[in-house]
Amino acid sequence: MIRTQVYLTETEKKIIEIISIETGKKQSELIRQAIDRFIDEFQTHERIDLLRRAKGMWKGRKDGSLSKELRKSWDRSKIK
Protein backbone atom coordinates (compact mmCIF):
# COMPACT_ATOMS: atom_id res chain seq x y z
CA MET A 1 0.00 0.00 0.00
CA ILE A 2 1.02 3.57 -0.55
CA ARG A 3 0.76 6.04 2.29
CA THR A 4 -1.05 9.27 1.47
CA GLN A 5 -2.34 12.25 3.36
CA VAL A 6 -5.99 13.35 3.22
CA TYR A 7 -7.50 16.47 4.76
CA LEU A 8 -10.85 15.98 6.49
CA THR A 9 -13.20 18.44 8.08
CA GLU A 10 -13.63 18.18 11.84
CA THR A 11 -17.09 16.71 11.32
CA GLU A 12 -15.82 14.06 8.90
CA LYS A 13 -13.04 13.11 11.31
CA LYS A 14 -15.44 12.81 14.27
CA ILE A 15 -17.90 10.70 12.29
CA ILE A 16 -15.15 8.36 11.08
CA GLU A 17 -13.93 8.00 14.68
CA ILE A 18 -17.45 7.07 15.82
CA ILE A 19 -17.92 4.58 12.99
CA SER A 20 -14.51 3.11 13.78
CA ILE A 21 -15.47 2.56 17.41
CA GLU A 22 -18.89 1.12 16.51
CA THR A 23 -17.57 -1.27 13.85
CA GLY A 24 -14.21 -2.12 15.40
CA LYS A 25 -12.50 -1.23 12.14
CA LYS A 26 -9.51 1.07 11.78
CA GLN A 27 -10.21 4.53 10.39
CA SER A 28 -7.83 3.88 7.49
CA GLU A 29 -9.81 0.76 6.57
CA LEU A 30 -13.07 2.72 6.57
CA ILE A 31 -11.56 5.40 4.35
CA ARG A 32 -10.23 2.75 1.91
CA GLN A 33 -13.69 1.13 1.79
CA ALA A 34 -15.28 4.50 0.99
CA ILE A 35 -12.74 5.10 -1.77
CA ASP A 36 -13.37 1.61 -3.20
CA ARG A 37 -17.12 2.29 -3.29
CA PHE A 38 -16.52 5.61 -5.06
CA ILE A 39 -14.28 3.93 -7.64
CA ASP A 40 -16.84 1.16 -8.24
CA GLU A 41 -19.59 3.73 -8.74
CA PHE A 42 -17.45 5.76 -11.13
CA GLN A 43 -16.50 2.69 -13.15
CA THR A 44 -20.12 1.56 -13.35
CA HIS A 45 -21.16 4.94 -14.76
CA GLU A 46 -18.23 4.81 -17.18
CA ARG A 47 -19.26 1.34 -18.43
CA ILE A 48 -22.86 2.45 -18.89
CA ASP A 49 -21.68 5.51 -20.83
CA LEU A 50 -19.53 3.31 -23.09
CA LEU A 51 -22.47 0.99 -23.75
CA ARG A 52 -24.71 3.94 -24.59
CA ARG A 53 -22.14 5.30 -27.03
CA ALA A 54 -21.77 1.88 -28.65
CA LYS A 55 -25.52 1.53 -29.19
CA GLY A 56 -26.31 1.23 -32.88
CA MET A 57 -22.70 1.01 -34.00
CA TRP A 58 -23.54 -1.94 -36.28
CA LYS A 59 -26.56 -0.25 -37.79
CA GLY A 60 -26.32 0.07 -41.56
CA ARG A 61 -23.45 -2.39 -41.93
CA LYS A 62 -23.50 -4.49 -45.09
CA ASP A 63 -21.50 -7.41 -43.66
CA GLY A 64 -24.26 -8.68 -41.34
CA SER A 65 -24.15 -12.17 -42.79
CA LEU A 66 -20.50 -12.46 -41.81
CA SER A 67 -21.25 -11.56 -38.20
CA LYS A 68 -24.12 -14.09 -38.14
CA GLU A 69 -21.74 -16.80 -39.36
CA LEU A 70 -19.20 -15.83 -36.71
CA ARG A 71 -21.86 -15.99 -34.00
CA LYS A 72 -22.88 -19.45 -35.17
CA SER A 73 -19.27 -20.62 -34.95
CA TRP A 74 -19.08 -19.32 -31.37
CA ASP A 75 -22.34 -20.92 -30.27
CA ARG A 76 -21.48 -22.70 -27.02
CA SER A 77 -24.32 -25.17 -27.43
CA LYS A 78 -22.38 -26.76 -30.28
CA ILE A 79 -19.24 -27.22 -28.16
CA LYS A 80 -19.02 -30.71 -26.68
PDB file of N, CA, C and O in Angstrom:
ATOM      1  N   MET A   1       0.837  -1.190   0.000  1.00  0.00           N
ATOM      2  CA  MET A   1       0.000   0.000   0.000  1.00  0.00           C
ATOM      3  C   MET A   1       0.879   1.249   0.000  1.00  0.00           C
ATOM      4  O   MET A   1       2.027   1.232   0.443  1.00  0.00           O
ATOM      5  N   ILE A   2       0.314   2.296  -0.498  1.00  0.00           N
ATOM      6  CA  ILE A   2       1.024   3.571  -0.546  1.00  0.00           C
ATOM      7  C   ILE A   2       0.396   4.492   0.491  1.00  0.00           C
ATOM      8  O   ILE A   2      -0.825   4.631   0.568  1.00  0.00           O
ATOM      9  N   ARG A   3       1.246   5.108   1.272  1.00  0.00           N
ATOM     10  CA  ARG A   3       0.762   6.035   2.290  1.00  0.00           C
ATOM     11  C   ARG A   3       0.459   7.378   1.628  1.00  0.00           C
ATOM     12  O   ARG A   3       1.233   7.867   0.805  1.00  0.00           O
ATOM     13  N   THR A   4      -0.680   7.964   2.002  1.00  0.00           N
ATOM     14  CA  THR A   4      -1.050   9.269   1.473  1.00  0.00           C
ATOM     15  C   THR A   4      -1.707  10.086   2.572  1.00  0.00           C
ATOM     16  O   THR A   4      -2.154   9.545   3.584  1.00  0.00           O
ATOM     17  N   GLN A   5      -1.758  11.356   2.369  1.00  0.00           N
ATOM     18  CA  GLN A   5      -2.344  12.253   3.362  1.00  0.00           C
ATOM     19  C   GLN A   5      -3.634  12.843   2.798  1.00  0.00           C
ATOM     20  O   GLN A   5      -3.676  13.299   1.655  1.00  0.00           O
ATOM     21  N   VAL A   6      -4.691  12.826   3.625  1.00  0.00           N
ATOM     22  CA  VAL A   6      -5.985  13.350   3.216  1.00  0.00           C
ATOM     23  C   VAL A   6      -6.453  14.342   4.267  1.00  0.00           C
ATOM     24  O   VAL A   6      -6.348  14.077   5.464  1.00  0.00           O
ATOM     25  N   TYR A   7      -6.964  15.476   3.828  1.00  0.00           N
ATOM     26  CA  TYR A   7      -7.496  16.475   4.757  1.00  0.00           C
ATOM     27  C   TYR A   7      -8.996  16.250   4.920  1.00  0.00           C
ATOM     28  O   TYR A   7      -9.730  16.165   3.936  1.00  0.00           O
ATOM     29  N   LEU A   8      -9.443  16.155   6.169  1.00  0.00           N
ATOM     30  CA  LEU A   8     -10.847  15.979   6.490  1.00  0.00           C
ATOM     31  C   LEU A   8     -11.335  17.165   7.303  1.00  0.00           C
ATOM     32  O   LEU A   8     -10.562  17.824   7.999  1.00  0.00           O
ATOM     33  N   THR A   9     -12.623  17.422   7.200  1.00  0.00           N
ATOM     34  CA  THR A   9     -13.203  18.436   8.083  1.00  0.00           C
ATOM     35  C   THR A   9     -13.295  17.837   9.491  1.00  0.00           C
ATOM     36  O   THR A   9     -13.185  16.623   9.663  1.00  0.00           O
ATOM     37  N   GLU A  10     -13.493  18.676  10.471  1.00  0.00           N
ATOM     38  CA  GLU A  10     -13.628  18.181  11.844  1.00  0.00           C
ATOM     39  C   GLU A  10     -14.812  17.218  11.951  1.00  0.00           C
ATOM     40  O   GLU A  10     -14.731  16.192  12.625  1.00  0.00           O
ATOM     41  N   THR A  11     -15.894  17.559  11.288  1.00  0.00           N
ATOM     42  CA  THR A  11     -17.087  16.707  11.319  1.00  0.00           C
ATOM     43  C   THR A  11     -16.803  15.345  10.702  1.00  0.00           C
ATOM     44  O   THR A  11     -17.161  14.317  11.276  1.00  0.00           O
ATOM     45  N   GLU A  12     -16.165  15.330   9.540  1.00  0.00           N
ATOM     46  CA  GLU A  12     -15.821  14.063   8.896  1.00  0.00           C
ATOM     47  C   GLU A  12     -14.952  13.204   9.805  1.00  0.00           C
ATOM     48  O   GLU A  12     -15.184  12.004   9.948  1.00  0.00           O
ATOM     49  N   LYS A  13     -13.958  13.823  10.411  1.00  0.00           N
ATOM     50  CA  LYS A  13     -13.039  13.109  11.308  1.00  0.00           C
ATOM     51  C   LYS A  13     -13.792  12.511  12.493  1.00  0.00           C
ATOM     52  O   LYS A  13     -13.568  11.353  12.846  1.00  0.00           O
ATOM     53  N   LYS A  14     -14.682  13.289  13.110  1.00  0.00           N
ATOM     54  CA  LYS A  14     -15.437  12.810  14.268  1.00  0.00           C
ATOM     55  C   LYS A  14     -16.344  11.647  13.885  1.00  0.00           C
ATOM     56  O   LYS A  14     -16.441  10.660  14.615  1.00  0.00           O
ATOM     57  N   ILE A  15     -17.004  11.767  12.740  1.00  0.00           N
ATOM     58  CA  ILE A  15     -17.902  10.701  12.295  1.00  0.00           C
ATOM     59  C   ILE A  15     -17.120   9.422  12.006  1.00  0.00           C
ATOM     60  O   ILE A  15     -17.557   8.333  12.380  1.00  0.00           O
ATOM     61  N   ILE A  16     -15.975   9.542  11.350  1.00  0.00           N
ATOM     62  CA  ILE A  16     -15.152   8.355  11.081  1.00  0.00           C
ATOM     63  C   ILE A  16     -14.684   7.721  12.384  1.00  0.00           C
ATOM     64  O   ILE A  16     -14.646   6.496  12.499  1.00  0.00           O
ATOM     65  N   GLU A  17     -14.328   8.546  13.369  1.00  0.00           N
ATOM     66  CA  GLU A  17     -13.932   8.004  14.675  1.00  0.00           C
ATOM     67  C   GLU A  17     -15.073   7.215  15.306  1.00  0.00           C
ATOM     68  O   GLU A  17     -14.854   6.130  15.844  1.00  0.00           O
ATOM     69  N   ILE A  18     -16.283   7.751  15.244  1.00  0.00           N
ATOM     70  CA  ILE A  18     -17.450   7.074  15.820  1.00  0.00           C
ATOM     71  C   ILE A  18     -17.717   5.758  15.092  1.00  0.00           C
ATOM     72  O   ILE A  18     -17.942   4.725  15.723  1.00  0.00           O
ATOM     73  N   ILE A  19     -17.691   5.802  13.770  1.00  0.00           N
ATOM     74  CA  ILE A  19     -17.924   4.580  12.986  1.00  0.00           C
ATOM     75  C   ILE A  19     -16.846   3.546  13.299  1.00  0.00           C
ATOM     76  O   ILE A  19     -17.134   2.353  13.393  1.00  0.00           O
ATOM     77  N   SER A  20     -15.625   3.997  13.456  1.00  0.00           N
ATOM     78  CA  SER A  20     -14.513   3.110  13.782  1.00  0.00           C
ATOM     79  C   SER A  20     -14.751   2.395  15.112  1.00  0.00           C
ATOM     80  O   SER A  20     -14.536   1.189  15.224  1.00  0.00           O
ATOM     81  N   ILE A  21     -15.189   3.139  16.098  1.00  0.00           N
ATOM     82  CA  ILE A  21     -15.472   2.556  17.414  1.00  0.00           C
ATOM     83  C   ILE A  21     -16.633   1.570  17.325  1.00  0.00           C
ATOM     84  O   ILE A  21     -16.568   0.474  17.882  1.00  0.00           O
ATOM     85  N   GLU A  22     -17.690   1.963  16.622  1.00  0.00           N
ATOM     86  CA  GLU A  22     -18.885   1.116  16.512  1.00  0.00           C
ATOM     87  C   GLU A  22     -18.638  -0.177  15.734  1.00  0.00           C
ATOM     88  O   GLU A  22     -19.198  -1.222  16.065  1.00  0.00           O
ATOM     89  N   THR A  23     -17.800  -0.103  14.703  1.00  0.00           N
ATOM     90  CA  THR A  23     -17.567  -1.272  13.846  1.00  0.00           C
ATOM     91  C   THR A  23     -16.330  -2.069  14.257  1.00  0.00           C
ATOM     92  O   THR A  23     -16.180  -3.229  13.873  1.00  0.00           O
ATOM     93  N   GLY A  24     -15.452  -1.449  15.032  1.00  0.00           N
ATOM     94  CA  GLY A  24     -14.205  -2.119  15.404  1.00  0.00           C
ATOM     95  C   GLY A  24     -13.179  -2.119  14.286  1.00  0.00           C
ATOM     96  O   GLY A  24     -12.180  -2.835  14.350  1.00  0.00           O
ATOM     97  N   LYS A  25     -13.424  -1.321  13.270  1.00  0.00           N
ATOM     98  CA  LYS A  25     -12.496  -1.229  12.139  1.00  0.00           C
ATOM     99  C   LYS A  25     -11.614   0.003  12.298  1.00  0.00           C
ATOM    100  O   LYS A  25     -12.017   0.997  12.902  1.00  0.00           O
ATOM    101  N   LYS A  26     -10.411  -0.076  11.752  1.00  0.00           N
ATOM    102  CA  LYS A  26      -9.509   1.073  11.775  1.00  0.00           C
ATOM    103  C   LYS A  26     -10.057   2.161  10.850  1.00  0.00           C
ATOM    104  O   LYS A  26     -10.727   1.877   9.857  1.00  0.00           O
ATOM    105  N   GLN A  27      -9.755   3.405  11.202  1.00  0.00           N
ATOM    106  CA  GLN A  27     -10.211   4.531  10.391  1.00  0.00           C
ATOM    107  C   GLN A  27      -9.666   4.430   8.967  1.00  0.00           C
ATOM    108  O   GLN A  27     -10.373   4.739   8.007  1.00  0.00           O
ATOM    109  N   SER A  28      -8.429   4.004   8.831  1.00  0.00           N
ATOM    110  CA  SER A  28      -7.832   3.883   7.493  1.00  0.00           C
ATOM    111  C   SER A  28      -8.586   2.853   6.650  1.00  0.00           C
ATOM    112  O   SER A  28      -8.753   3.035   5.444  1.00  0.00           O
ATOM    113  N   GLU A  29      -9.038   1.778   7.285  1.00  0.00           N
ATOM    114  CA  GLU A  29      -9.806   0.759   6.567  1.00  0.00           C
ATOM    115  C   GLU A  29     -11.141   1.330   6.090  1.00  0.00           C
ATOM    116  O   GLU A  29     -11.566   1.070   4.964  1.00  0.00           O
ATOM    117  N   LEU A  30     -11.795   2.103   6.945  1.00  0.00           N
ATOM    118  CA  LEU A  30     -13.069   2.720   6.567  1.00  0.00           C
ATOM    119  C   LEU A  30     -12.891   3.679   5.394  1.00  0.00           C
ATOM    120  O   LEU A  30     -13.715   3.718   4.480  1.00  0.00           O
ATOM    121  N   ILE A  31     -11.823   4.440   5.430  1.00  0.00           N
ATOM    122  CA  ILE A  31     -11.556   5.399   4.347  1.00  0.00           C
ATOM    123  C   ILE A  31     -11.281   4.655   3.047  1.00  0.00           C
ATOM    124  O   ILE A  31     -11.763   5.060   1.989  1.00  0.00           O
ATOM    125  N   ARG A  32     -10.492   3.546   3.116  1.00  0.00           N
ATOM    126  CA  ARG A  32     -10.230   2.751   1.906  1.00  0.00           C
ATOM    127  C   ARG A  32     -11.522   2.155   1.361  1.00  0.00           C
ATOM    128  O   ARG A  32     -11.722   2.127   0.147  1.00  0.00           O
ATOM    129  N   GLN A  33     -12.407   1.677   2.244  1.00  0.00           N
ATOM    130  CA  GLN A  33     -13.687   1.129   1.793  1.00  0.00           C
ATOM    131  C   GLN A  33     -14.519   2.198   1.076  1.00  0.00           C
ATOM    132  O   GLN A  33     -15.142   1.924   0.050  1.00  0.00           O
ATOM    133  N   ALA A  34     -14.523   3.408   1.622  1.00  0.00           N
ATOM    134  CA  ALA A  34     -15.275   4.499   0.992  1.00  0.00           C
ATOM    135  C   ALA A  34     -14.694   4.828  -0.388  1.00  0.00           C
ATOM    136  O   ALA A  34     -15.438   5.081  -1.336  1.00  0.00           O
ATOM    137  N   ILE A  35     -13.385   4.823  -0.491  1.00  0.00           N
ATOM    138  CA  ILE A  35     -12.739   5.100  -1.774  1.00  0.00           C
ATOM    139  C   ILE A  35     -13.059   3.988  -2.771  1.00  0.00           C
ATOM    140  O   ILE A  35     -13.334   4.265  -3.939  1.00  0.00           O
ATOM    141  N   ASP A  36     -13.025   2.728  -2.318  1.00  0.00           N
ATOM    142  CA  ASP A  36     -13.366   1.607  -3.199  1.00  0.00           C
ATOM    143  C   ASP A  36     -14.789   1.740  -3.726  1.00  0.00           C
ATOM    144  O   ASP A  36     -15.031   1.508  -4.911  1.00  0.00           O
ATOM    145  N   ARG A  37     -15.733   2.109  -2.864  1.00  0.00           N
ATOM    146  CA  ARG A  37     -17.122   2.288  -3.294  1.00  0.00           C
ATOM    147  C   ARG A  37     -17.232   3.396  -4.327  1.00  0.00           C
ATOM    148  O   ARG A  37     -17.963   3.262  -5.308  1.00  0.00           O
ATOM    149  N   PHE A  38     -16.511   4.493  -4.111  1.00  0.00           N
ATOM    150  CA  PHE A  38     -16.519   5.606  -5.059  1.00  0.00           C
ATOM    151  C   PHE A  38     -15.981   5.162  -6.413  1.00  0.00           C
ATOM    152  O   PHE A  38     -16.553   5.491  -7.452  1.00  0.00           O
ATOM    153  N   ILE A  39     -14.879   4.414  -6.398  1.00  0.00           N
ATOM    154  CA  ILE A  39     -14.281   3.931  -7.640  1.00  0.00           C
ATOM    155  C   ILE A  39     -15.239   2.994  -8.358  1.00  0.00           C
ATOM    156  O   ILE A  39     -15.411   3.103  -9.572  1.00  0.00           O
ATOM    157  N   ASP A  40     -15.869   2.071  -7.628  1.00  0.00           N
ATOM    158  CA  ASP A  40     -16.836   1.157  -8.243  1.00  0.00           C
ATOM    159  C   ASP A  40     -17.980   1.927  -8.894  1.00  0.00           C
ATOM    160  O   ASP A  40     -18.389   1.613 -10.012  1.00  0.00           O
ATOM    161  N   GLU A  41     -18.493   2.931  -8.196  1.00  0.00           N
ATOM    162  CA  GLU A  41     -19.593   3.733  -8.743  1.00  0.00           C
ATOM    163  C   GLU A  41     -19.155   4.461 -10.000  1.00  0.00           C
ATOM    164  O   GLU A  41     -19.894   4.497 -10.983  1.00  0.00           O
ATOM    165  N   PHE A  42     -17.973   5.038  -9.981  1.00  0.00           N
ATOM    166  CA  PHE A  42     -17.451   5.757 -11.130  1.00  0.00           C
ATOM    167  C   PHE A  42     -17.289   4.820 -12.321  1.00  0.00           C
ATOM    168  O   PHE A  42     -17.669   5.158 -13.442  1.00  0.00           O
ATOM    169  N   GLN A  43     -16.720   3.637 -12.071  1.00  0.00           N
ATOM    170  CA  GLN A  43     -16.496   2.695 -13.153  1.00  0.00           C
ATOM    171  C   GLN A  43     -17.811   2.188 -13.721  1.00  0.00           C
ATOM    172  O   GLN A  43     -17.920   1.975 -14.928  1.00  0.00           O
ATOM    173  N   THR A  44     -18.808   1.991 -12.873  1.00  0.00           N
ATOM    174  CA  THR A  44     -20.120   1.560 -13.355  1.00  0.00           C
ATOM    175  C   THR A  44     -20.706   2.602 -14.291  1.00  0.00           C
ATOM    176  O   THR A  44     -21.214   2.260 -15.359  1.00  0.00           O
ATOM    177  N   HIS A  45     -20.641   3.874 -13.900  1.00  0.00           N
ATOM    178  CA  HIS A  45     -21.158   4.941 -14.760  1.00  0.00           C
ATOM    179  C   HIS A  45     -20.371   5.005 -16.069  1.00  0.00           C
ATOM    180  O   HIS A  45     -20.938   5.259 -17.132  1.00  0.00           O
ATOM    181  N   GLU A  46     -19.074   4.774 -15.980  1.00  0.00           N
ATOM    182  CA  GLU A  46     -18.234   4.806 -17.177  1.00  0.00           C
ATOM    183  C   GLU A  46     -18.621   3.681 -18.131  1.00  0.00           C
ATOM    184  O   GLU A  46     -18.704   3.896 -19.340  1.00  0.00           O
ATOM    185  N   ARG A  47     -18.862   2.467 -17.588  1.00  0.00           N
ATOM    186  CA  ARG A  47     -19.261   1.338 -18.433  1.00  0.00           C
ATOM    187  C   ARG A  47     -20.607   1.611 -19.094  1.00  0.00           C
ATOM    188  O   ARG A  47     -20.787   1.339 -20.282  1.00  0.00           O
ATOM    189  N   ILE A  48     -21.542   2.142 -18.335  1.00  0.00           N
ATOM    190  CA  ILE A  48     -22.864   2.449 -18.889  1.00  0.00           C
ATOM    191  C   ILE A  48     -22.736   3.477 -20.006  1.00  0.00           C
ATOM    192  O   ILE A  48     -23.393   3.357 -21.040  1.00  0.00           O
ATOM    193  N   ASP A  49     -21.892   4.488 -19.803  1.00  0.00           N
ATOM    194  CA  ASP A  49     -21.677   5.508 -20.833  1.00  0.00           C
ATOM    195  C   ASP A  49     -21.084   4.884 -22.090  1.00  0.00           C
ATOM    196  O   ASP A  49     -21.493   5.221 -23.201  1.00  0.00           O
ATOM    197  N   LEU A  50     -20.127   3.979 -21.925  1.00  0.00           N
ATOM    198  CA  LEU A  50     -19.534   3.312 -23.086  1.00  0.00           C
ATOM    199  C   LEU A  50     -20.574   2.482 -23.836  1.00  0.00           C
ATOM    200  O   LEU A  50     -20.605   2.486 -25.067  1.00  0.00           O
ATOM    201  N   LEU A  51     -21.419   1.776 -23.099  1.00  0.00           N
ATOM    202  CA  LEU A  51     -22.471   0.993 -23.746  1.00  0.00           C
ATOM    203  C   LEU A  51     -23.446   1.887 -24.502  1.00  0.00           C
ATOM    204  O   LEU A  51     -23.872   1.552 -25.607  1.00  0.00           O
ATOM    205  N   ARG A  52     -23.794   3.014 -23.912  1.00  0.00           N
ATOM    206  CA  ARG A  52     -24.708   3.938 -24.588  1.00  0.00           C
ATOM    207  C   ARG A  52     -24.098   4.475 -25.875  1.00  0.00           C
ATOM    208  O   ARG A  52     -24.785   4.610 -26.888  1.00  0.00           O
ATOM    209  N   ARG A  53     -22.795   4.782 -25.829  1.00  0.00           N
ATOM    210  CA  ARG A  53     -22.138   5.298 -27.026  1.00  0.00           C
ATOM    211  C   ARG A  53     -21.998   4.229 -28.100  1.00  0.00           C
ATOM    212  O   ARG A  53     -21.959   4.543 -29.290  1.00  0.00           O
ATOM    213  N   ALA A  54     -21.922   2.965 -27.685  1.00  0.00           N
ATOM    214  CA  ALA A  54     -21.775   1.878 -28.645  1.00  0.00           C
ATOM    215  C   ALA A  54     -23.099   1.474 -29.274  1.00  0.00           C
ATOM    216  O   ALA A  54     -23.119   0.772 -30.285  1.00  0.00           O
ATOM    217  N   LYS A  55     -24.194   1.909 -28.689  1.00  0.00           N
ATOM    218  CA  LYS A  55     -25.518   1.529 -29.187  1.00  0.00           C
ATOM    219  C   LYS A  55     -25.659   1.930 -30.658  1.00  0.00           C
ATOM    220  O   LYS A  55     -25.408   3.073 -31.037  1.00  0.00           O
ATOM    221  N   GLY A  56     -26.065   0.960 -31.465  1.00  0.00           N
ATOM    222  CA  GLY A  56     -26.307   1.228 -32.879  1.00  0.00           C
ATOM    223  C   GLY A  56     -25.075   1.259 -33.746  1.00  0.00           C
ATOM    224  O   GLY A  56     -25.167   1.611 -34.922  1.00  0.00           O
ATOM    225  N   MET A  57     -23.929   0.904 -33.212  1.00  0.00           N
ATOM    226  CA  MET A  57     -22.697   1.008 -33.999  1.00  0.00           C
ATOM    227  C   MET A  57     -22.667   0.059 -35.195  1.00  0.00           C
ATOM    228  O   MET A  57     -21.910   0.284 -36.140  1.00  0.00           O
ATOM    229  N   TRP A  58     -23.486  -1.005 -35.168  1.00  0.00           N
ATOM    230  CA  TRP A  58     -23.536  -1.943 -36.282  1.00  0.00           C
ATOM    231  C   TRP A  58     -24.662  -1.613 -37.256  1.00  0.00           C
ATOM    232  O   TRP A  58     -24.808  -2.273 -38.285  1.00  0.00           O
ATOM    233  N   LYS A  59     -25.443  -0.613 -36.940  1.00  0.00           N
ATOM    234  CA  LYS A  59     -26.562  -0.247 -37.792  1.00  0.00           C
ATOM    235  C   LYS A  59     -26.052   0.200 -39.170  1.00  0.00           C
ATOM    236  O   LYS A  59     -25.116   0.992 -39.281  1.00  0.00           O
ATOM    237  N   GLY A  60     -26.694  -0.331 -40.208  1.00  0.00           N
ATOM    238  CA  GLY A  60     -26.321   0.074 -41.560  1.00  0.00           C
ATOM    239  C   GLY A  60     -25.150  -0.682 -42.147  1.00  0.00           C
ATOM    240  O   GLY A  60     -24.755  -0.420 -43.283  1.00  0.00           O
ATOM    241  N   ARG A  61     -24.581  -1.620 -41.392  1.00  0.00           N
ATOM    242  CA  ARG A  61     -23.452  -2.387 -41.926  1.00  0.00           C
ATOM    243  C   ARG A  61     -23.948  -3.362 -42.990  1.00  0.00           C
ATOM    244  O   ARG A  61     -25.054  -3.891 -42.887  1.00  0.00           O
ATOM    245  N   LYS A  62     -23.142  -3.592 -43.989  1.00  0.00           N
ATOM    246  CA  LYS A  62     -23.500  -4.491 -45.091  1.00  0.00           C
ATOM    247  C   LYS A  62     -22.981  -5.911 -44.862  1.00  0.00           C
ATOM    248  O   LYS A  62     -23.371  -6.831 -45.583  1.00  0.00           O
ATOM    249  N   ASP A  63     -22.119  -6.100 -43.882  1.00  0.00           N
ATOM    250  CA  ASP A  63     -21.505  -7.412 -43.656  1.00  0.00           C
ATOM    251  C   ASP A  63     -22.193  -8.188 -42.532  1.00  0.00           C
ATOM    252  O   ASP A  63     -21.542  -8.940 -41.807  1.00  0.00           O
ATOM    253  N   GLY A  64     -23.500  -8.008 -42.388  1.00  0.00           N
ATOM    254  CA  GLY A  64     -24.260  -8.676 -41.338  1.00  0.00           C
ATOM    255  C   GLY A  64     -24.222 -10.189 -41.430  1.00  0.00           C
ATOM    256  O   GLY A  64     -24.232 -10.876 -40.409  1.00  0.00           O
ATOM    257  N   SER A  65     -24.178 -10.709 -42.640  1.00  0.00           N
ATOM    258  CA  SER A  65     -24.151 -12.172 -42.787  1.00  0.00           C
ATOM    259  C   SER A  65     -22.859 -12.738 -42.223  1.00  0.00           C
ATOM    260  O   SER A  65     -22.855 -13.836 -41.665  1.00  0.00           O
ATOM    261  N   LEU A  66     -21.775 -12.010 -42.361  1.00  0.00           N
ATOM    262  CA  LEU A  66     -20.499 -12.457 -41.811  1.00  0.00           C
ATOM    263  C   LEU A  66     -20.581 -12.550 -40.295  1.00  0.00           C
ATOM    264  O   LEU A  66     -20.127 -13.531 -39.707  1.00  0.00           O
ATOM    265  N   SER A  67     -21.156 -11.536 -39.657  1.00  0.00           N
ATOM    266  CA  SER A  67     -21.250 -11.561 -38.196  1.00  0.00           C
ATOM    267  C   SER A  67     -22.176 -12.677 -37.724  1.00  0.00           C
ATOM    268  O   SER A  67     -21.946 -13.259 -36.664  1.00  0.00           O
ATOM    269  N   LYS A  68     -23.226 -12.987 -38.501  1.00  0.00           N
ATOM    270  CA  LYS A  68     -24.115 -14.094 -38.142  1.00  0.00           C
ATOM    271  C   LYS A  68     -23.355 -15.414 -38.203  1.00  0.00           C
ATOM    272  O   LYS A  68     -23.517 -16.271 -37.335  1.00  0.00           O
ATOM    273  N   GLU A  69     -22.530 -15.573 -39.227  1.00  0.00           N
ATOM    274  CA  GLU A  69     -21.735 -16.798 -39.357  1.00  0.00           C
ATOM    275  C   GLU A  69     -20.736 -16.918 -38.203  1.00  0.00           C
ATOM    276  O   GLU A  69     -20.531 -18.002 -37.658  1.00  0.00           O
ATOM    277  N   LEU A  70     -20.127 -15.805 -37.843  1.00  0.00           N
ATOM    278  CA  LEU A  70     -19.197 -15.829 -36.711  1.00  0.00           C
ATOM    279  C   LEU A  70     -19.914 -16.227 -35.435  1.00  0.00           C
ATOM    280  O   LEU A  70     -19.405 -17.041 -34.664  1.00  0.00           O
ATOM    281  N   ARG A  71     -21.097 -15.660 -35.203  1.00  0.00           N
ATOM    282  CA  ARG A  71     -21.859 -15.990 -33.995  1.00  0.00           C
ATOM    283  C   ARG A  71     -22.202 -17.470 -33.970  1.00  0.00           C
ATOM    284  O   ARG A  71     -22.136 -18.106 -32.918  1.00  0.00           O
ATOM    285  N   LYS A  72     -22.564 -18.017 -35.112  1.00  0.00           N
ATOM    286  CA  LYS A  72     -22.878 -19.445 -35.175  1.00  0.00           C
ATOM    287  C   LYS A  72     -21.661 -20.275 -34.789  1.00  0.00           C
ATOM    288  O   LYS A  72     -21.786 -21.275 -34.082  1.00  0.00           O
ATOM    289  N   SER A  73     -20.483 -19.861 -35.252  1.00  0.00           N
ATOM    290  CA  SER A  73     -19.267 -20.623 -34.951  1.00  0.00           C
ATOM    291  C   SER A  73     -18.893 -20.525 -33.476  1.00  0.00           C
ATOM    292  O   SER A  73     -18.176 -21.382 -32.960  1.00  0.00           O
ATOM    293  N   TRP A  74     -19.371 -19.494 -32.800  1.00  0.00           N
ATOM    294  CA  TRP A  74     -19.077 -19.319 -31.373  1.00  0.00           C
ATOM    295  C   TRP A  74     -20.159 -19.903 -30.481  1.00  0.00           C
ATOM    296  O   TRP A  74     -20.015 -19.881 -29.259  1.00  0.00           O
ATOM    297  N   ASP A  75     -21.214 -20.414 -31.041  1.00  0.00           N
ATOM    298  CA  ASP A  75     -22.339 -20.921 -30.271  1.00  0.00           C
ATOM    299  C   ASP A  75     -21.874 -22.013 -29.320  1.00  0.00           C
ATOM    300  O   ASP A  75     -21.429 -23.074 -29.759  1.00  0.00           O
ATOM    301  N   ARG A  76     -21.973 -21.760 -28.035  1.00  0.00           N
ATOM    302  CA  ARG A  76     -21.483 -22.700 -27.019  1.00  0.00           C
ATOM    303  C   ARG A  76     -22.280 -24.000 -27.006  1.00  0.00           C
ATOM    304  O   ARG A  76     -21.765 -25.036 -26.586  1.00  0.00           O
ATOM    305  N   SER A  77     -23.522 -23.957 -27.458  1.00  0.00           N
ATOM    306  CA  SER A  77     -24.321 -25.170 -27.432  1.00  0.00           C
ATOM    307  C   SER A  77     -23.774 -26.233 -28.378  1.00  0.00           C
ATOM    308  O   SER A  77     -24.091 -27.415 -28.245  1.00  0.00           O
ATOM    309  N   LYS A  78     -22.957 -25.810 -29.327  1.00  0.00           N
ATOM    310  CA  LYS A  78     -22.377 -26.759 -30.279  1.00  0.00           C
ATOM    311  C   LYS A  78     -21.046 -27.340 -29.773  1.00  0.00           C
ATOM    312  O   LYS A  78     -20.528 -28.305 -30.334  1.00  0.00           O
ATOM    313  N   ILE A  79     -20.509 -26.745 -28.718  1.00  0.00           N
ATOM    314  CA  ILE A  79     -19.238 -27.217 -28.164  1.00  0.00           C
ATOM    315  C   ILE A  79     -19.528 -28.409 -27.262  1.00  0.00           C
ATOM    316  O   ILE A  79     -20.394 -28.342 -26.390  1.00  0.00           O
ATOM    317  N   LYS A  80     -18.803 -29.489 -27.476  1.00  0.00           N
ATOM    318  CA  LYS A  80     -19.017 -30.707 -26.680  1.00  0.00           C
ATOM    319  C   LYS A  80     -17.943 -30.874 -25.646  1.00  0.00           C
ATOM    320  O   LYS A  80     -17.963 -31.843 -24.887  1.00  0.00           O
TER     321      LYS A  80
END
